[in-house]
Amino acid sequence: MTSLAWGLAGLALLLGVSDWWAVWTDRRPVRVVTKPGSLVALIGVALSLEPFDGSVRQAMVVGLIFSLAGDVFLLGAEKWFVAGLASFLVGHIAYVIGLLSQYASSVALAVGLVMVAVSVATVARRIVSNVKASDNPSLVGPVVAYIAVISAMVLAAFSTAAPWAIGGALLFYVSDATLAWNRFVEPRRLGPVAVMITYHLGQAGLVGWLVTGGN
């Protein structure tokens, strides 16, 4: 990590924690700055650090940029929900490309496959069922597509056998599962805060992987 990368990482942490507070206290004007700001800082970290592989950094930065776009869309009106979903979907495809380029372990991939299969059969299945029964069943297609792509991202992370990549991907998975559960199944008071904590830590884990590589 360069000194600039450390500074930007500190800024990302500060903005992330501020965003968690803003979610908990329902301060939307603050979130207009803190939510995208944290991702901008993480993009800066990815661009300024010394990665183990430059081509992997390119893919991960693309993923971060589309995640930033998704954050901005989801801060908007309800009509931008699908656009936000699509932005994150493209971001995950970029992550998959970067992660798969560092394929290292079939055993780790098999472990990931079991975890994803259980998650899809339980949590994802319930979410899709509720979307079908909702007032907007047209969201079933986008939601199913998103579940498929983020599941592929988690599997790609497991294939690297790298703790930082696996941890980051799993936190991202938990974040999106919590968001969908809160939106389509059962709202929880702590849900929105849990979504953002796991989301920011998940993105940070993926960025951390750029430094640690297979370690």
Stockholm file with secondary structure:
# STOCKHOLM 1.0

chainA/1-215         MTSLAWGLAGLALLLGVSDWWAVWTDRRPVRVVTKPGSLVALIGVALSLEPFDGSVRQAMVVGLIFSLAGDVFLLGAEKWFVAGLASFLVGHIAYVIGLLSQYASSVALAVGLVMVAVSVATVARRIVSNVKASDNPSLVGPVVAYIAVISAMVLAAFSTAAPWAIGGALLFYVSDATLAWNRFVEPRRLGPVAVMITYHLGQAGLVGWLVTGGN
#=GR chainA/1-215 SS CCHHHHHHHHHHHHHHHHHHHHHHTTCHHHHHHHHHHHHHHHHHHHHHSCCSCHHHHHHHHHHHHHHHHHHHHHHSCGGGHHHHHHHHHHHHHHHHHHHHTTCCCHHHHHHHHHHHHHHIIIIIHHHHHHHHTSSCGGGHHHHHHHHHHHHHHHHHHHHHTCHHHHHHHHHHHHHHHHHHIIIIICCCTTHHHHHHHHHHHHHHHHHHHHHHTTC
#=GC SS_cons         CCHHHHHHHHHHHHHHHHHHHHHHTTCHHHHHHHHHHHHHHHHHHHHHSCCSCHHHHHHHHHHHHHHHHHHHHHHSCGGGHHHHHHHHHHHHHHHHHHHHTTCCCHHHHHHHHHHHHHHIIIIIHHHHHHHHTSSCGGGHHHHHHHHHHHHHHHHHHHHHTCHHHHHHHHHHHHHHHHHHIIIIICCCTTHHHHHHHHHHHHHHHHHHHHHHTTC
//
